[in-house]
Amino acid sequence: MPLSSRRRAPSWIRASLVLAAGALLAACSSAPPTRPAAWSAPETLVAPSSFAGVHGLAVDASGRLLAGSVVGNAIWEVDRQSGATRVFVPAPEGQADDIAVGPRGELAWTNYLMGMLRYRERDGAPLQVLAKDLPGLNSLDFDRQSGKLYASQVFLGDALWEIDRTGQKPPRLIKKDMGGFNGFEVGPDGWLYGPLWFKGQVVKINPADGAMTVIADGFQIPAAANLDGKGHLWVVDTRTGELVRVELATGRKTVAKRFTPSLDNLAIAPDGTIYVSNMANNAVDAFNPATGESRRLTGGAVAVPAGLKAEGGKLWVADIFGFREVDLASGAVSDIFRMQREPELEYPFAVGLSKTQFALASWFTGTVQLVDRATRKTTSILHGLKAPYDAIPMDDGSVIVAELGTGSVTRFSGPKHEQQQILASGIQGPVQMVLGADDAVYVTEAAGRLLRVPATGGAPAVVAQGLQMPEGLAQTPWGSFVVAEAGAQRLVEINPADGSRRTIAAQLPIGLAGSPGLPPPNVPTGVAVGADGSVYVSADRNNAIYRIRPAR
């Protein structure tokens, strides 16, 4: 029978069928995805970049631009034309907060986290340790007339030292409690020119007797200063992102260029080009003071991506030098916090998520920072924790914290989080946590296990063991757990019913080597799972974020 001659159903029946079909489609679309048969190859969501936070800069006797990274534990070379990068002094010896070039082309740098000063006479020469046991050894420079070497402690100390070039004598203390004498340079007059981080000033110091003279003030956070040989001191203000020219004779300041905040250091090449580093974007920019123009040599959207959480089309990233939000549809990265622009940011290594709050954990500062999701304002900071590696903000206002220093998982509650309930102890290196669908806390243990901890407290149960440095952790919509095995550079999916596992992705750029003397892992690999079952992983070996889609 021709379609046009068919009898039509009553309108109320047609309407009911439409509503029923719509309800069925909605039910199907809202049903959680099922376990995929396989996984697609990793795809790049946020592109890689060099370094792992970039700090001190120097142009050596051969004209090479060198850049130091503390978290990355290496000195890099940056091509001054193309921006191409390569590792110049590898980890861990290459860890550098600042780099200095001597009058004969010698090279020295500060191992900030190790409290050491390393030195070599020339390319290929043996490395020497000229000073040690100076925590927070930060900036350094040579006197190009006398060859003397000076170094300062900042943040983990506050002192200025003369370093014996032979390494046979202990450092000579020049001055203490200056206010954070950061990235400095020795002038042709033998005085040391640099900023006082905590006082908003730039000063010069006589190394003979420690006499100090203020050149200019009114900065917010001056991070480094260099002389151009033309009567000017160039200063980077990390909080404002400004590159400022200071007249030595008068102290007059002129903002020459506004970059993004989180600037860390600068270097002036013989041709007058000024190179500026930005730790929050792994960026090095070249600035021409004659024209006022700048160009980016290298950089990235994130710095050192660590812990991750996904929800509602967004990915939140604890980025150590920032706290970032990534749009999962486009991969676009936006700042929530940047280091130094927001003074309360505490070098976040992990991020926890509740309906109303973020929790940013920093083992380095021993803090958990709580941030209101609606206002993006810090509401409180828990201080004095023992290497907190992760934190989960709960809907009742309490916070569950994994402390590597105590091997415990603890709930902090009360108006000021002063009440403590140890949920589990004796954990051999708790790294990352997730609140499971069964309301239990699941924890990766550096010793090689995935543990289940009852939210009310009790002995942990082993879900899986024999893992190789498990770090990042997330639960899939179908109930399994995804774990980053940093020691094997792979992601695995674990069935909590029997502990069985399968590989999601292998040969991933994860598992960055840590600093000697510090707890592993320095940078925990982050893992998150989206509502569609896609897995996200942060890669600490190249600072990228990858997405792995389920293949069905």
N, C-alpha and C positions, 0 to 999 in steps of 0.2 A: 504494500500500500504506500502510495506517495506520502512523504512526510507532511505535506501541507494538508492532507485529508485526515490526519490522525486527530482523535478527539483529545482536547487538552484537559488536564486534571484541574479540579477546582483550585482557586488561588490560595486558599488556606493550606491545602496540601503541598502546593509548590513552595510556599513560604516555609513550611515545616521542614521540607526536604533540604532547602537551602541552609536553614539554621543547623540542622543535624549534620550536614556536610561540613559546615564551618566549624562546628564543635569538634568533629572528628579530626579535621586538619589541625586545629589548634592543639588538640591532645597529642597528635603525632609530633607536631613541631616542638612542643614543650617537653616531650619525653626525653630523658637523658640519653646521650649517645651510648651505643653499646661498644664493647671491647672490639677494637679493630683487628682485622686479620693480619695487618702489617703496618709499617710506618713509612712515610715518604722520606726522601733525603732532606737533610737540614737546609733551610733557606735563610738568607740573611734578612733580619728585621731591622737591625741597627748596624751600620757598617763598621768594620774594624778601624783601629787607629794605632799609632805607635806609642811608646813609652809605658804608661800606667801612672799617670800624673807626671807632669814635667816641671822641673824646678830651675836649678842653676844653669846658666849659659856662659859660654866662653868661646872666643875665636882664638885658635892656637897659632903658633908661629908659621904653620903651613897654610893658614887661611881657612882651616876647617872649623865649622860651627859645631860645637859640642854641647849636648844637652843632658842633664842628669835627671834620673828618676829614683826616688826612694823606694816606693812600693815595687817598682819594676826591677830594682836591684841592678841597674845597668847605666852606663854612659852610652849615649847614642851620638852618631854623626848625622847632621842634617845638611843636605846639599843646599847651598845658599841660592841656587838658581831654580832648581826643579822642585825642591822640597822633599826629594827622596830621602829615606832614612835607612840606617843600618846600625846594628849594635857595634859599638866601638870598644868598650870594656865590658865583658859579660858579667852575669851574676855569679856569685854574690859580691865579689870584690868590687864590682862597678857601681854598687849602690852609692848615689851621689845626691846630696842636697845642694851642693855648690861645687864649682870647678874653678881652678886658678891656673894660669900659665906663668911660668917663671921667666926670668930674663934670658935664659939660654934655651928656652923651649921646654923646660921641665913641666910636668903636669902633676897637680895635687888635687885631691877631692875629699869631701867629708862623707864618711859613712854614718849618717845621722842616727839610725836605729842601733848601730853597733857601737857608737861612741868612739869611732876611730878616724884617723886621718891617714889616707894612703897617698903614695907618691911613686913616681917613676921618672927616671932621667930622660928617657926618650922612648919612641915606639919600640916595642920588643924587649925593653930592658926589664929586669926583675922588679916586681912590685915590692915596696917597702911600707911598713907601718911606722910612721913617725910619732904618733901619739895614740893613746887608747885610754879607756876608762873615763871618757869625757862625754857623758850622756847628753844628747841634743846638740852635738857638734854640728854647727850649721854653716856658717859662711867662712871664707878664707881668702887670702890674697898674698901675693909676693910684693915686696918692695923691689922695684925693678932697678934701683940704683945699688942697694946694698945686698940684695938677694935674700933678705930676711923674710920669714914666713909667719903670718899671723892667722889666728882662727878664733871664732867666737862660738859660745854656747847660747842657744835661744830655746825657750819653751821648757826644755828639760833641765835647764840651767840658765844662768845669766852672768857670763864672764867673758873676758877677752884675754887671749894668751899669745905669747910668742912661742913658736914651735921650733925646737932644735932641728936643724936640717939634717944632722947626722943620725937623729933618733937615739942618741946615747944619753942625752940629758933630759930631765923632766921639763915639761912646758913651764915657762915663766909667766906667772899671773901679772897682768897689766892693770886690770880694773874689774870690779864686780858690781852687780846690781845697777846696771846702766839703764835698763828699761827695754832690753831686747835689741841688742846691736846686730841687726840682720845684715842682708846682702851688702857688704861694704867693699871699698876699693882703696888701695894705698896711692896717695897722690905723689907728684914729683917732689914735694917738700917733705916727704916721709911721714906725714900725718895720715890717719885713717879716716876716710869719709864714708858715712853711711847713715841709715835710718835707725831710729829708736821705735820699734814696732808698737810698744805699749804707751808711748808718750806723744805720738804724732809729730815727731821732730826729725830733722836731719841734722847731724852734728859732725864735728871732726875731733879726733882724739889723738893726742900726742903719745906714741907708744913708749916713749922714754919714761914718762912719769904719770900717765893716765889722765892728764889735764884734758878737759872736754869743753868745747865751745859750740853753742847752738848756732847753726847757720840759718835755718828757717823752721817754722812750725806751722800748725794749722792743718796738717794732714789728718786723714782719718786713720788709715793703717798703712804707713809707708813700709814697703817690703824690701826694696833694694835701691841702690844709688850707684851711678857710674859717672866719672869725669870724662868730658869730651876733649880736653886740652885747649878749649877756646874760652875758658872762664865760666863754664856752666857745669852744673851737677844735674844729671838727669835722674828722676825719681819715679818709681812706679808705686801707685797707691792701690793696694789690692782690693780695698772695699769699694772704691769709686770706679776702678778700672781706668784711672787717668795716668797718662804719661806726662810728667810735669818737668819743665825746664826751670832750674833755679840759678839765678845769677849769684856767683860766689861773693862778689864784692858787696852786694846790697841785700841779698836774701830774697829778692823779688821773685815771685813764682808766676809762671805762665803755663796754662794747660795746653800742651801741644797736640795731644790726641786723646780721644776717649775710646777705650776698648771695653770689652765686657769685664765685669768684676771677676776676681780670683786671679789677678796677675800675681806672679811670684818673683820673677827676676828679669834681668836685662843684660845685654852685652853690646858694646860699641865696637864695630869693625874699623880697621884702618881707613876705609873709604868714607866713614861717617855714618853708615847705616846702623840703625839701632834695632836690635833683635829683642823681642819681648816674649816671655813665656806665660801661658795661662794653664794652671794646673787642673782646672775643672773641665777643660776641653781638649787636653793633650795638644795644645796649640802653640805654635811659634809663628809670630808675625814679624815682618820686616817693615821698618818705618824709615822714610826718607825725611830727615829734618829740614832739608832745603825746600822740598815741595809740599810737605805735610801729608803725603800719600803713604798708604800702607797696603801691604798685600800679605795674604796668609800663605805660609810655606807648607804647613801641615797642621792637621787638627782632626777632631772627631766630635760627634754629638754627645758622647758620654766619656768619662775618664777611666774609671775602674769599676765596671758594673759587678755587683756582688749579689746580695739577696734580692729576690723577685717575689711579687705577688700580682695576680691577674684577677680582674673582675670587671664585668660590664663593658667590655671593649677597650679597657685600659690596662696597661702594665706599669706597675710602680717599681722603681729601681733604686736600691740603696747603692749609691755610686761613689762612696768614700769622700770625694770632694764635692758632692752635690746629692740632692734627692730629686729624682726625675720621674716624669710621667710620659709614657709612650702610647701613642694612639695605635691600636693594633691593626686598624684598617690601612693606615698610610705609613706607619713607622715613624711618624713625626715625633720628635722629642721636645718636651718643654720643661722648664725649670719650676720646681716647687721651692727648693732652697739651693743656694750656691755657697760654697765655702767662702767665708769672710764677708760676703754681702749680708748674710744673716748671722749675726755673732753667736747665736745659740746653737748653730749646727755643730754636731759633735762627731765628725768623721764616721758616717753610718756604714756599717758592714752588712746589716740585715734589716728587713722591713717586715713588720707584722701588721695585720689588718683586722679591724672589726667594723661594725656598721657605722661607727662614729669616729673612730680614731685610727691613726697610724702609730706604730711603735718602731722607732729607729734605734737599733742596738749597736754599740761601739765597744768592742773589746779593748781597743787602744786607749780610750778615755775612761773606761769603766762606767759607762752611762747607758741609760735607756731614756730616749726622748719621746714624749707623747705629744702628738700633733692632732688638732681637731681637723677632721676631713672637710668640714664645710667651710671653715674660715681660713684653713691652712696656717693657723697660729699655734705656736708651742704652748701647751697647757701646763706641763710640768716635766721635770727631768729627775730621774732617779740616779743619784750619785753614789760613789763608793762601792760599786759592784765589782766582783772579781772576774774580769774577762768575760762579760756577757756576750755570747755569740748570737743569740736570737731572743726575740720577745714576741709574745702574743697578747695584744690587748683584748680583754674580754668584755662582753656586753654589760656586765655588772660593774664595770669600772676597775676591776682588778687587772693585774698584769702577770703573766706567766713568763719567767725568765730562765733561760738555760745558761748557767755559769760554768765555763770551762775551768776557772780557777778553783771551784769547789766541787766540780763533778756532780752538780745537782741541778734539778729542775724545781724552781720555787715560785709560789704564788705570792705576790705582793698586793695587799689590799688596804682599805681604810682611806680616810680623807687625804692623807699625805703618803699613802702606800707604805706606812710604817709597820704594818702587820705582815708577818712572814709565815708561810706554811710550806715546809719542804715536802714536795710531792714525791720526789725520788732522789736518792743519793747513790754514791758509788759508781756513777756513770763515768766511763773512761773516755772523756773528751766529748761532751755533748756539743754538737755543731749547729744543726738546723732543726726546726720543729714545724709541725703543722697540727692543727686541731682537726681530728678525723671526723667523718660523718657520724661515728658512734660517740662523739663527744670526748673521746680519749685523746691524750697528747702523744703524738708519734715523734720520735727523736732519732736522728742519725748520730751514731757514736763513732768517733775517729778510730777506735780500736777495731771497727769493722762490722758493726751490727746496726740493725734497725730495731728500735725498742718501742713498746707500747706502754705508756704510763697512764694509769687511771686518773681522771681529772680531779678525783677526790683524794688521791694519794695512794701509795702502795708500791709493792715491789714491781719493777719493770718486767714485762714479759718480752722475750726475744721473738721478733717476727721473722727476721732473717739474719744470717751471720756469714762470715767469710767474705764480706765486701771489702773492696780496696779503697781506703780513705773515703768513705761515704760523706757527702756534704749536703748539697741542696736536696730538698724533699718537697713533694706535693702529692695530693691525692687526685685521682682521675674521677670523672663523673660516674664511672662504672665500679668504683670501689678499690681499685688497685693503687699502688704507690709507685711514683717515679722517683728514683734516686740517682744523683750524680756521683759516680765513682771516679773521683778526681785522680786516684792512683792508677786507674786503668784507662782514663780519658774516655769514658763512655757513660751513657745513660741506660739504666735498666728499669724494667717494670717488674714489680714484685707483687705476687698474689698473697695477701695477708692470711688467707686460709691455710696455706701449706708452705709459704716461704719460697715457692718456685719463682723463677724469674726468666725474663727474656730480654734481649738487647734491643733497645730502641734506636740508638745511634752510637757509632764507635769512631775512634780517631778524632775526637773533638779537641779543640785547642783550649783545654781546661787543665787545672793542676799546676798553677804558677808556683815555682819554688819560693819558699819563704826565706826570711832573714835568719841567719844563725842566732841562736839564743832566744828566739821568739817562738811562741806556740804555733804548731801547724793546725789548721791552715791559716796563713796570714790573710788570704782573701778567700772566703768561702764561695764556692760555685753556687749560684742561685738557680732554682728551678721553680716554675709555675705552670699550672695547667688551666687553659681557658674552658669556657662552658661547652665548647664544641669538641673538647678533648685534645686540642692542639697543645703541644708541650713547648715551653720557652726555657731557654738556658742561657745564662751569662757566661761568657768565655773570657777568663782572666788572662789568658796568654796573648790575646790580640784585641781585647776590649770590645768585642762584638756581642750582639745578642741574636740568637738564632731561634727560628720557629720550626717545629717538626710536626707536620700534620698527620693525623691518622689516615691510613689508606683503607678504604672500604670498597 
